[in-house]
Amino acid sequence: MTGPKPSNRKLILGLTLGSLAMFGFGFALVPLYDVLCQQLGINGKTNSSAAEYADMQVDQQRTVQVEFLAQVEPSMPWTFGPKVKRLQVHPGELVRTAFTAHNLSSREIVGQAIPSVTPGQGAAYFNKTECFCFNQQTLAAQQQAELPLIFFVDPDLPEHIQTLTLSYTLYDISARSGSAVAKAGAAK
């Protein structure tokens, strides 16, 4: 028996190269998406580390409405939400508020909050000096906690942005966090 015909070899080579190209493109989509969103200012991602607050000129002539939203991963037995739903702040002003969390289950759960700001162009001007989202939150069974948030809106926020919405989604990361409960479950 002889090998594949030359035309079949070309087809196989073409399909193999096409498959590799599609795999490479799919692999590159996430970093390309991040770069594109960052350049266009539409990603809504906030800083993942604390910003430094230096005494700055507070713009008393301007008010920005900051709204707070919270949601919990559907399978996570917690309640989670802001203490206040909206605040009127002056750009440059250091603002303190908090969210509350309550573990409704009969076991310890480790949560991680992921923030997002809308409109995405405003994310670069929303600075958190202290945020529960910088750390994992461990709550024992039925435990409640107040989670602090300290932030300021940069005075350079474009004039057309009059409302910023800070939204958090809370995820159960107990299995990935190395908590005592996760370790005990893995040992069984």
N, C-alpha and C positions, 0 to 999 in steps of 0.2 A: 504494500500500500504506500502511496506517495503522500507527501505533506500537503497542507492546504494550498489551494490555487493562489497565485500572486494577488489576485483581486481580493481574496478573502483575507490575506495577510494585511493588506492596506486597511481593510475594514476593521479588523481586530486591533490594529495599531491605532487607528483613528478613534475607535470607541474607548480604548484604554487611555489615550491621551485626553480625550474629552472628559472621561470620568475623573482623572487626576486633576484636571483643571477645575471641574465643578467642586471637588473636595477642597482644593486650595482656596477657591473663591468663598466657599461656605465658612472655612476656617478663618478667613480674613475679614468676614463681615462684621464681627463684634468690634475689633479695633477700628475698622473704617467707620462704623456707625458712631462710635464714641468721638472720633476726631471730627466727623462731619457735624454732629450735634454741638460739640464744643465750639466749632468755628461759627456756626449759625446761631448759637446762643439758645438752643431749644431743648437742651437735655434736662433741665430742672434739677440737676445734681447739686447738692450743697457740699461745702467742705467736709471732709471726713475727719478733720482734726480741729481743735479749738483755735479760734481766731484771737488775736491780741487786741484788747480795747485800749486805745490810747486816748487821752482827753482830746476831744475834737469839737469843733464848732457844731452845736446842735442847731439845726435849721428849724427855728420856732415858727417860721412863716409857712411851713409845709407840713401836711399831715398825710401819712400813708396808712391805709387800713391793712392790718395783718390778720388773716383768717387762719384758723387752725382746724385741721381735719385729722381723724384717726380711724384706722380700720385694723382688724385683726384677721390673720390667716384663718379661713373658715373652720379648720379642724382644731384650732387652739382654744381651750376653754378659759379665756381671759376676757374681762371687760377692760377697755382702754379708751381714754378720751381726754380732751383738754379740759382744764378747770374753767377756762373762759373760751368762748368760740371766736371772738374777734377783739382786737385792740386797735386803738388809734395811736400811732407813734410818730414822733418827729425823727426824721433822719439824723443820725448821730447820737441819739439817745440810747442809753443802756437800759434794756427792758428785762424784767424778771417775770416769769410765769411758770406754770407747771402743768403736767399731765398726771392723771391718776391711772393706776393699773390694779387689777384684782384677779388673783389666780382662783378660779372657781372650782378647780379640781381637787382631788385628794392626794396629789403627788406634787413634788417640786418640779417646776418647769423653768427653763432658761429661755428668755426671749431676747430678740434683737430687733430694734426699730430701724427701718430704712426711711430716710427723709427724702422729700422731693419738694421743689418750689415751683409754683406756677405764677405768672408766665415764666418760661424757661430763661428768658433774658434777665429776669430779676434775681436768679439764683446766685449770680456772682456778687450781688450787692447785699445779700442776706448772710450775715456773719453770726455764728454761734460761738460764744465764749465758753459756755458750759451747756452740755446736752447729754441726756440719757442715751442718745443714739450713738455716742462714742464708745459705750461699753455694753456688755451683755447684762441683762437684768434677770437675776435669779429670785424667784418668789416661791416660798414654801407653800404647801397646801393651804388654801383659804387665806393666804397673806395678801395684804393690800400695801401699796406704796405710792408715795408722791414722788414724781420724777421731775426734777427741775430743768428748766430751760432758761438760759440767759442769752440774749442776742441784741444785735443792733443792726439797723439798716444803714448802709453806707450813704452819706450825703450825696454822692455822685450818681445815685439811682436816677435813671432818665426820667424826665418830667412826665412823660406820657404814661408811666407806670404808677398808678394810684392805689392799686391793691396787690398785695402779695399773699398767696395761699401756701402755707406750710402744711404738708400732708405727711403723715407717718403711716407705714404699714408695719405691723408687728408680726414677727415670725417666730415659731417654736423651733429653737435650735438645740434643744436638750440632747439629742442624739449626737450632734457634732461638737458640743461644747466641752465634753469631758467632765460633766457634772457628776456628783456622787451617785445620783439616781441613774444616770445613763450607764455609769460603770457597773453599778449593782445589777442592772438589767442585762448587761452584756455578759456578766459572770455566770448567769443562770443557764 
